[in-house]
Amino acid sequence: MADHNEVKARSAVPQAGAGGADGEPSSDDTLTETLRASEARFRSVVEGSPQGIIVQQHGRIVYANPAMARLFGYSDSREMLGLSPFEDLIADEDLSVFRTRTAAAYRGEQLKPHAGWRARHRDGKAVWLSSTAQASEWQGRAAVASFYFDITERKFAELALQESESRYRSALTAGRMGTWETDFVAGTRAWSEEGMALFGLTLDEGRGHVGGDADEFLSAMHPDDRHLLPHFHQLADEQGAFLAEYRIVRPDKTILWLSGRGQVVSRTPAGRAHRLVNIVADITERKATEDHVRLLLREISHRSKNLLAVIQAIAAQTIRTAGTMEAFNDRFVQRLRGLAASQDVLVLQDWRGAPLGDLVRSQLAPFASTRGPRLDIAGPDVAVTAEAAQAIGLALHELATNAMKYGALSGTSGKVIVSWAFEADPEGARLLRMHWIEQGGPAVAPPSRKGFGHVVLEGVVAQSVEGEVVMTFDAAGLKWSLSIPATKLKSETDLSVRRIHAGAFEAG
């Protein structure tokens, strides 16, 4: 391809006197006219082409057609002459590949069209182009001719589709969902990446099989749920869509509950399901929650019966020692409040047990500030079973009531120390020893008769925790200790993270 001046020189009209002797055009004149016409047609095609075309030589543009100028925001193609294709036309992100492609074109290699790259538009707007290049000549020296196609609209559509698909896949992953398509006629399945990840499958290009020993879906189903698969196939033949819920066993032996929907997208001439699209979600956590709720309901029923029996026993014992209905009502209500305080701690832990520190503070808070000088509470983080918590709570309530009426909390200077620590019994078994020590109160003497509180402190709590109780009516103050076997203890990690702040126990 020649530049404008070269074309003009090559197509000049012959001078006077030229031609044959008889005035007829010579063969040279005819050839010149033919070349001029041919180049005019060639230039018309190139100049009018909707493709952008440039010729570069030694890293500079020596020719650009009008379409090329329009692609890059220039009003005239002559403005592009002398520009560097690498520095002025191609975005930095795609620059390295074009240096390699241009070098290959100079070597005469055949280049395939580039799938798409970002252009450096004069006005800064986003433009995507596809291009190819080939070796050429310019004024007798090696050059590279490049051809450019505007694919901006198509590229933006592709990017939008990719973004949409990315959001779709992210939603599937976040929701622990998977999809696949079943072709009953071909006997194949086409799995999505999310579907394979959910089932723990590794399949070449996601291709699976329907039926026989190679059926990866049937193999993944829990043995107790495999009888459901023929039923699902029957539903697909009879309905346009259906719901399904079943278990699978992943390669690592993890059992997952899945729930989803099958949608028939095409049928055979006989009306049977041809292609079926499936989407499922992992509902294992939901199933575990449902099982836990059912367990809690059974536990509530059991606890309610047990609690009613405890209340009945409290009422029977209280009425025996109460001289009047007023006294009965006062003592009974107070004991019910103590029982309720233990229930509050247990409810926060879903009845799986109770942190001993929370249990102690909940029982003593109505009698004195758990953060004040009258109470000294100390011990390691340890939890007791629900049965032990209920009995220990009753015992602590009786001890606190007695201290308020007759012991260290009845005056202004007394103090109660509640502590617990791990010890070993004579056989070396690990147990928890809990102590109640009163100081600074009035002199203590053994009671003349044993009431309900004494029964709880010595009999009920020891029986409930399968431990031992030692109670001493020391003149300096009541001392009570309880040994709790390790079987009545629970790990703090088994309990809920919900803990009661110490201040929450304070009255008001």
C-alpha positions as CSV (number, residue, x, y, z in Angstrom):
1,M,0.0,0.0,0.0
2,A,1.4,3.4,-1.0
3,D,1.0,6.7,0.8
4,H,-1.0,9.6,-0.8
5,N,2.0,11.3,-2.5
6,E,3.3,8.0,-3.8
7,V,-0.1,7.1,-5.2
8,K,-0.3,10.5,-6.8
9,A,3.1,10.2,-8.4
10,R,2.4,6.7,-9.6
11,S,-0.9,7.7,-11.2
12,A,0.3,11.0,-12.8
13,V,-0.9,11.6,-16.4
14,P,1.9,11.0,-19.0
15,Q,3.7,14.1,-20.4
16,A,3.2,15.6,-23.8
17,G,5.0,13.6,-26.5
18,A,4.6,10.4,-24.7
19,G,3.0,7.5,-26.4
20,G,3.5,5.7,-29.7
21,A,4.6,7.3,-32.9
22,D,1.1,7.2,-34.3
23,G,-0.3,8.9,-31.3
24,E,-1.8,5.7,-29.9
25,P,-1.1,4.9,-26.2
26,S,2.0,2.8,-25.7
27,S,2.0,-0.5,-23.6
28,D,3.6,1.5,-20.8
29,D,0.8,4.0,-20.8
30,T,-1.8,1.2,-20.7
31,L,0.0,-0.4,-17.7
32,T,0.1,2.9,-15.9
33,E,-3.6,3.5,-16.4
34,T,-4.3,-0.1,-15.2
35,L,-2.2,0.4,-12.1
36,R,-3.8,3.7,-11.4
37,A,-7.3,2.2,-11.7
38,S,-6.3,-0.8,-9.6
39,E,-4.8,1.3,-6.8
40,A,-7.8,3.7,-6.9
41,R,-10.1,0.7,-6.4
42,F,-7.9,-0.7,-3.6
43,R,-7.7,2.7,-1.9
44,S,-11.5,3.0,-2.1
45,V,-11.9,-0.3,-0.4
46,V,-9.4,0.4,2.3
47,E,-10.6,4.0,2.9
48,G,-14.2,2.9,3.0
49,S,-13.7,-0.2,5.1
50,P,-15.7,-0.4,8.4
51,Q,-12.6,-2.1,9.9
52,G,-9.9,-0.1,11.3
53,I,-6.7,-0.6,9.4
54,I,-3.2,0.6,10.1
55,V,0.3,0.0,8.8
56,Q,3.1,0.3,11.3
57,Q,6.8,0.4,10.6
58,H,9.6,0.6,13.1
59,G,7.1,1.1,16.0
60,R,5.2,4.0,14.3
61,I,2.0,4.3,12.4
62,V,2.6,5.2,8.8
63,Y,-0.9,4.7,7.5
64,A,-4.4,4.7,9.2
65,N,-7.8,4.5,7.4
66,P,-10.8,6.7,8.5
67,A,-12.4,3.8,10.4
68,M,-9.3,3.5,12.5
69,A,-9.5,7.1,13.4
70,R,-13.1,6.8,14.4
71,L,-12.4,3.7,16.6
72,F,-9.8,5.7,18.7
73,G,-11.6,9.1,18.7
74,Y,-9.6,11.0,16.1
75,S,-11.3,13.3,13.7
76,D,-8.9,12.7,10.9
77,S,-6.8,9.6,10.2
78,R,-3.7,11.8,9.5
79,E,-3.7,12.7,13.2
80,M,-2.6,9.1,13.9
81,L,0.4,9.2,11.7
82,G,3.6,8.9,13.7
83,L,1.8,7.5,16.8
84,S,3.1,4.4,18.6
85,P,0.6,1.5,18.5
86,F,2.0,0.3,21.8
87,E,2.0,3.6,23.7
88,D,-1.0,5.3,22.1
89,L,-3.5,2.6,21.2
90,I,-3.3,-0.3,23.6
91,A,-4.1,-0.3,27.3
92,D,-1.3,-1.2,29.7
93,E,-3.1,-4.4,30.8
94,D,-2.9,-5.9,27.3
95,L,0.4,-4.4,26.1
96,S,2.8,-7.3,26.6
97,V,0.9,-9.7,24.4
98,F,0.8,-7.3,21.5
99,R,4.6,-6.8,21.5
100,T,4.8,-10.6,21.2
101,R,2.2,-10.7,18.4
102,T,3.8,-7.8,16.4
103,A,7.2,-9.5,16.5
104,A,5.6,-12.7,15.3
105,A,3.9,-10.8,12.4
106,Y,7.2,-9.3,11.3
107,R,8.6,-12.9,11.2
108,G,5.8,-13.8,8.8
109,E,3.8,-16.0,11.2
110,Q,0.1,-16.4,10.7
111,L,-1.8,-14.8,13.6
112,K,-5.3,-15.7,14.7
113,P,-7.6,-12.9,15.7
114,H,-7.1,-11.8,19.3
115,A,-10.2,-12.6,21.4
116,G,-10.5,-9.1,22.8
117,W,-8.4,-6.4,24.4
118,R,-8.8,-2.9,25.9
119,A,-8.0,0.1,23.7
120,R,-6.6,3.4,24.8
121,H,-9.3,5.7,23.4
122,R,-8.4,9.3,22.9
123,D,-11.4,10.5,25.0
124,G,-10.8,7.9,27.7
125,K,-14.0,5.9,27.1
126,A,-14.0,2.1,27.4
127,V,-13.5,0.4,24.0
128,W,-12.8,-3.3,23.4
129,L,-11.3,-4.5,20.1
130,S,-10.4,-7.7,18.4
131,S,-7.6,-7.6,15.9
132,T,-5.3,-9.6,13.7
133,A,-2.0,-8.7,11.9
134,Q,0.2,-9.8,9.0
135,A,3.5,-9.0,7.5
136,S,3.5,-6.3,4.8
137,E,5.6,-3.7,3.0
138,W,5.7,0.0,3.0
139,Q,7.8,2.0,0.5
140,G,9.8,-1.1,-0.1
141,R,10.6,-1.9,3.6
142,A,9.1,-4.4,6.0
143,A,6.0,-3.4,7.9
144,V,3.0,-4.9,9.7
145,A,-0.6,-4.3,8.6
146,S,-3.2,-4.7,11.4
147,F,-7.0,-5.0,11.1
148,Y,-9.2,-3.9,14.0
149,F,-12.9,-4.8,14.9
150,D,-15.0,-3.1,17.5
151,I,-16.4,-5.7,19.9
152,T,-17.2,-3.3,22.8
153,E,-21.0,-4.1,22.8
154,R,-20.4,-7.8,22.6
155,K,-17.6,-7.7,25.3
156,F,-19.8,-5.7,27.7
157,A,-22.5,-8.3,27.2
158,E,-20.0,-11.1,27.9
159,L,-18.8,-9.3,31.0
160,A,-22.3,-8.7,32.2
161,L,-23.1,-12.4,31.6
162,Q,-19.9,-13.4,33.5
163,E,-20.8,-11.2,36.4
164,S,-24.3,-12.5,36.5
165,E,-23.0,-16.1,36.4
166,S,-20.4,-15.2,39.1
167,R,-23.2,-13.9,41.3
168,Y,-25.3,-17.0,40.6
169,R,-22.4,-19.3,41.5
170,S,-21.6,-17.2,44.6
171,A,-25.2,-17.5,45.7
172,L,-25.1,-21.3,45.2
173,T,-21.8,-21.6,47.1
174,A,-23.0,-19.3,49.9
175,G,-26.3,-21.2,50.2
176,R,-24.6,-24.6,50.0
177,M,-26.6,-25.4,46.9
178,G,-25.8,-27.5,43.8
179,T,-27.4,-28.2,40.4
180,W,-27.2,-30.8,37.7
181,E,-29.1,-31.9,34.6
182,T,-30.3,-35.4,33.9
183,D,-30.8,-36.7,30.4
184,F,-32.8,-40.0,30.8
185,V,-32.7,-40.8,27.0
186,A,-28.9,-40.4,26.8
187,G,-28.4,-41.8,30.3
188,T,-26.1,-39.0,31.3
189,R,-25.9,-36.2,33.9
190,A,-24.2,-32.9,33.5
191,W,-23.1,-31.6,37.0
192,S,-22.3,-28.0,37.9
193,E,-19.1,-27.3,39.9
194,E,-21.2,-26.5,42.9
195,G,-23.2,-29.7,42.6
196,M,-20.0,-31.8,42.4
197,A,-18.6,-29.9,45.4
198,L,-21.7,-30.6,47.4
199,F,-21.7,-34.3,46.7
200,G,-17.9,-34.5,46.9
201,L,-17.6,-35.8,43.3
202,T,-14.7,-35.5,40.8
203,L,-16.0,-36.0,37.3
204,D,-14.3,-35.2,34.0
205,E,-16.1,-32.1,32.7
206,G,-18.9,-32.8,35.1
207,R,-20.2,-35.8,33.1
208,G,-22.0,-38.4,35.0
209,H,-24.1,-41.5,34.3
210,V,-27.7,-42.6,34.9
211,G,-28.4,-46.2,36.0
212,G,-26.2,-49.1,36.8
213,D,-23.1,-49.4,38.9
214,A,-21.7,-46.2,37.4
215,D,-24.6,-44.0,38.6
216,E,-22.8,-41.6,40.9
217,F,-26.0,-40.1,42.2
218,L,-27.4,-43.4,43.4
219,S,-24.0,-44.3,44.9
220,A,-24.0,-41.1,46.9
221,M,-27.4,-41.6,48.3
222,H,-27.7,-42.9,51.9
223,P,-28.4,-46.6,51.8
224,D,-31.6,-46.0,53.7
225,D,-32.9,-43.5,51.2
226,R,-32.0,-45.2,47.9
227,H,-35.5,-46.6,47.6
228,L,-36.6,-43.0,47.0
229,L,-34.9,-42.7,43.6
230,P,-37.4,-44.7,41.5
231,H,-40.1,-42.7,43.2
232,F,-38.4,-39.4,42.1
233,H,-38.2,-40.8,38.5
234,Q,-41.9,-41.7,38.6
235,L,-42.7,-38.2,39.8
236,A,-40.7,-36.7,36.9
237,D,-42.8,-38.8,34.4
238,E,-46.1,-37.7,36.0
239,Q,-45.4,-34.1,37.0
240,G,-43.7,-31.0,35.6
241,A,-41.9,-30.4,38.9
242,F,-41.6,-32.2,42.3
243,L,-39.9,-31.7,45.7
244,A,-37.3,-34.1,47.1
245,E,-35.6,-34.6,50.4
246,Y,-33.0,-37.2,51.2
247,R,-29.6,-37.9,52.6
248,I,-26.2,-38.4,50.9
249,V,-22.9,-39.8,52.1
250,R,-19.9,-37.9,50.9
251,P,-16.6,-39.7,50.2
252,D,-15.3,-38.6,53.6
253,K,-18.3,-40.4,55.2
254,T,-20.0,-37.1,56.1
255,I,-23.8,-37.4,56.0
256,L,-25.7,-34.4,54.5
257,W,-29.4,-33.8,54.3
258,L,-30.5,-32.3,51.0
259,S,-33.7,-30.7,50.0
260,G,-34.5,-29.5,46.5
261,R,-36.7,-29.5,43.4
262,G,-36.7,-31.3,40.1
263,Q,-38.0,-29.5,37.0
264,V,-38.8,-31.4,33.8
265,V,-37.6,-29.2,30.8
266,S,-38.4,-31.6,28.0
267,R,-40.3,-34.9,27.4
268,T,-40.1,-37.8,25.0
269,P,-42.8,-38.3,22.3
270,A,-44.4,-40.8,24.7
271,G,-44.6,-38.1,27.4
272,R,-42.0,-39.5,29.7
273,A,-39.3,-37.2,31.2
274,H,-36.4,-36.6,28.9
275,R,-34.3,-33.8,30.5
276,L,-34.6,-32.9,34.2
277,V,-32.9,-30.0,35.9
278,N,-32.3,-30.4,39.7
279,I,-31.3,-27.9,42.3
280,V,-30.8,-28.8,46.0
281,A,-29.6,-27.1,49.2
282,D,-27.8,-28.5,52.1
283,I,-30.2,-28.5,55.1
284,T,-28.1,-30.6,57.4
285,E,-28.0,-27.8,60.0
286,R,-31.7,-27.3,59.8
287,K,-32.3,-31.0,60.3
288,A,-29.9,-30.9,63.3
289,T,-31.9,-28.0,64.7
290,E,-35.2,-29.8,64.2
291,D,-33.8,-32.9,66.0
292,H,-32.6,-30.7,68.8
293,V,-36.0,-29.0,69.1
294,R,-37.7,-32.4,69.3
295,L,-35.1,-33.5,71.9
296,L,-35.8,-30.3,73.9
297,L,-39.6,-30.8,73.7
298,R,-39.1,-34.3,75.1
299,E,-36.7,-32.9,77.7
300,I,-39.2,-30.2,78.7
301,S,-41.9,-32.8,79.1
302,H,-39.6,-34.8,81.4
303,R,-38.3,-31.8,83.2
304,S,-41.8,-30.4,83.7
305,K,-42.9,-33.7,85.4
306,N,-39.8,-33.7,87.5
307,L,-40.2,-30.1,88.5
308,L,-43.8,-30.6,89.5
309,A,-42.7,-33.5,91.7
310,V,-40.0,-31.3,93.3
311,I,-42.6,-28.5,93.9
312,Q,-45.0,-31.1,95.3
313,A,-42.3,-32.3,97.7
314,I,-41.4,-28.7,98.7
315,A,-45.0,-28.0,99.4
316,A,-45.5,-31.1,101.5
317,Q,-42.3,-30.6,103.6
318,T,-43.0,-26.9,104.1
319,I,-46.6,-27.4,105.3
320,R,-45.3,-29.8,107.9
321,T,-43.2,-27.2,109.6
322,A,-45.2,-24.1,109.0
323,G,-47.4,-23.2,112.0
324,T,-49.8,-20.9,110.0
325,M,-50.9,-20.5,106.4
326,E,-49.0,-17.1,106.3
327,A,-45.8,-18.8,107.3
328,F,-46.4,-21.6,104.8
329,N,-47.1,-19.1,102.0
330,D,-44.0,-17.1,102.9
331,R,-41.6,-20.1,103.0
332,F,-43.2,-21.8,100.0
333,V,-43.0,-18.7,97.8
334,Q,-39.4,-18.1,98.8
335,R,-38.4,-21.7,98.0
336,L,-40.2,-21.5,94.7
337,R,-38.2,-18.4,93.8
338,G,-35.0,-20.2,94.6
339,L,-36.0,-23.1,92.4
340,A,-36.9,-20.6,89.6
341,A,-33.5,-19.0,89.9
342,S,-31.9,-22.4,89.1
343,Q,-34.3,-22.9,86.2
344,D,-33.3,-19.6,84.7
345,V,-29.6,-20.6,84.6
346,L,-30.5,-24.0,83.1
347,V,-32.8,-22.5,80.5
348,L,-29.9,-20.3,79.3
349,Q,-27.9,-23.4,78.7
350,D,-30.8,-25.4,77.0
351,W,-31.0,-27.6,80.1
352,R,-27.6,-29.1,79.2
353,G,-26.2,-28.1,82.6
354,A,-25.2,-25.0,84.5
355,P,-22.0,-23.1,85.2
356,L,-21.5,-23.4,89.0
357,G,-20.5,-19.8,89.4
358,D,-23.7,-18.6,87.7
359,L,-25.7,-21.0,89.9
360,V,-24.2,-19.7,93.1
361,R,-24.7,-16.0,92.2
362,S,-28.3,-16.5,91.1
363,Q,-29.1,-18.0,94.4
364,L,-27.3,-15.5,96.6
365,A,-28.1,-12.3,94.8
366,P,-31.5,-11.8,96.6
367,F,-29.8,-11.9,99.9
368,A,-26.7,-9.8,99.4
369,S,-24.7,-8.2,96.7
370,T,-22.6,-10.8,94.9
371,R,-20.0,-8.0,94.3
372,G,-20.0,-6.6,97.8
373,P,-17.9,-7.5,101.0
374,R,-20.6,-9.7,102.5
375,L,-20.1,-12.5,99.9
376,D,-16.8,-14.0,98.8
377,I,-17.4,-16.3,95.8
378,A,-14.4,-18.1,94.2
379,G,-13.8,-21.2,92.2
380,P,-12.7,-22.5,88.7
381,D,-14.9,-22.4,85.7
382,V,-16.9,-25.6,86.0
383,A,-20.4,-26.8,85.2
384,V,-22.7,-29.3,86.7
385,T,-25.4,-31.4,85.2
386,A,-29.0,-30.2,85.1
387,E,-30.0,-32.7,87.9
388,A,-27.1,-31.6,90.1
389,A,-27.8,-27.9,89.5
390,Q,-31.4,-28.2,90.6
391,A,-30.4,-29.9,93.9
392,I,-27.4,-27.6,94.6
393,G,-29.6,-24.6,93.9
394,L,-32.2,-25.7,96.5
395,A,-29.3,-26.3,99.0
396,L,-27.8,-22.8,98.4
397,H,-31.2,-21.2,98.8
398,E,-31.7,-22.9,102.2
399,L,-28.2,-21.9,103.3
400,A,-28.7,-18.3,102.3
401,T,-32.2,-18.2,104.0
402,N,-30.7,-19.6,107.2
403,A,-27.8,-17.2,107.1
404,M,-30.2,-14.2,106.7
405,K,-32.4,-15.3,109.6
406,Y,-29.9,-16.7,112.1
407,G,-26.4,-16.6,110.7
408,A,-23.7,-14.4,109.2
409,L,-26.1,-12.3,107.0
410,S,-28.5,-11.6,109.9
411,G,-26.3,-8.7,111.2
412,T,-24.1,-6.1,109.5
413,S,-20.6,-7.5,110.0
414,G,-21.0,-11.1,109.0
415,K,-19.6,-12.7,105.8
416,V,-20.2,-15.8,103.8
417,I,-17.4,-17.6,101.8
418,V,-18.5,-19.9,99.0
419,S,-15.7,-21.7,97.2
420,W,-15.1,-24.8,95.2
421,A,-12.0,-26.6,94.0
422,F,-10.9,-30.0,92.5
423,E,-9.6,-32.6,94.9
424,A,-9.0,-36.3,94.8
425,D,-10.9,-38.8,97.0
426,P,-9.0,-41.6,99.0
427,E,-9.1,-43.8,95.9
428,G,-7.6,-41.1,93.8
429,A,-10.8,-40.3,91.8
430,R,-11.2,-36.7,90.8
431,L,-14.1,-34.8,92.4
432,L,-15.2,-31.2,93.1
433,R,-15.4,-30.1,96.7
434,M,-17.8,-27.2,97.4
435,H,-17.6,-25.2,100.7
436,W,-20.0,-22.8,102.5
437,I,-18.4,-21.0,105.5
438,E,-20.0,-18.3,107.6
439,Q,-17.9,-15.8,109.6
440,G,-18.6,-12.8,111.8
441,G,-22.2,-13.7,112.6
442,P,-23.9,-14.7,115.9
443,A,-22.8,-17.8,117.7
444,V,-24.3,-20.9,116.1
445,A,-25.8,-23.9,117.9
446,P,-27.3,-27.1,116.4
447,P,-31.1,-26.8,115.7
448,S,-33.4,-28.5,118.2
449,R,-35.3,-30.1,115.3
450,K,-34.7,-30.8,111.6
451,G,-36.9,-29.0,109.2
452,F,-37.2,-29.0,105.4
453,G,-34.0,-27.0,105.0
454,H,-32.0,-29.6,107.0
455,V,-33.5,-32.4,104.9
456,V,-32.4,-30.6,101.7
457,L,-28.9,-29.7,102.9
458,E,-28.0,-33.2,104.2
459,G,-30.2,-35.7,102.3
460,V,-31.7,-34.4,99.0
461,V,-28.6,-32.7,97.6
462,A,-26.3,-35.6,98.6
463,Q,-28.6,-38.1,96.9
464,S,-29.1,-36.0,93.8
465,V,-25.3,-35.6,93.1
466,E,-24.3,-39.0,94.5
467,G,-21.9,-37.2,96.8
468,E,-21.3,-36.6,100.4
469,V,-22.3,-33.7,102.7
470,V,-20.6,-32.6,105.9
471,M,-22.4,-29.9,107.9
472,T,-20.8,-28.5,111.1
473,F,-22.6,-26.1,113.5
474,D,-19.4,-24.4,114.6
475,A,-19.8,-21.6,117.2
476,A,-17.9,-19.2,114.9
477,G,-20.4,-20.0,112.0
478,L,-22.0,-22.7,110.0
479,K,-19.8,-24.8,107.8
480,W,-21.2,-27.0,105.0
481,S,-19.3,-28.9,102.3
482,L,-20.4,-31.0,99.4
483,S,-18.4,-33.4,97.3
484,I,-19.5,-33.7,93.7
485,P,-18.2,-36.7,91.7
486,A,-16.8,-36.0,88.2
487,T,-19.8,-37.8,86.7
488,K,-22.0,-34.9,87.7
489,L,-19.7,-32.4,86.1
490,K,-19.9,-31.1,82.5
491,S,-17.3,-29.5,80.3
492,E,-17.8,-25.7,79.8
493,T,-17.4,-26.4,76.1
494,D,-20.5,-28.5,76.1
495,L,-22.6,-25.5,77.2
496,S,-23.9,-22.5,75.4
497,V,-21.7,-19.4,75.1
498,R,-24.5,-17.4,76.8
499,R,-23.2,-16.5,80.2
500,I,-24.9,-14.3,82.8
501,H,-23.0,-11.2,83.8
502,A,-22.5,-11.1,87.6
503,G,-24.4,-7.8,87.8
504,A,-27.5,-9.4,86.2
505,F,-28.2,-11.3,89.4
506,E,-28.5,-8.2,91.6
507,A,-32.0,-7.4,92.8
508,G,-33.8,-4.7,90.8
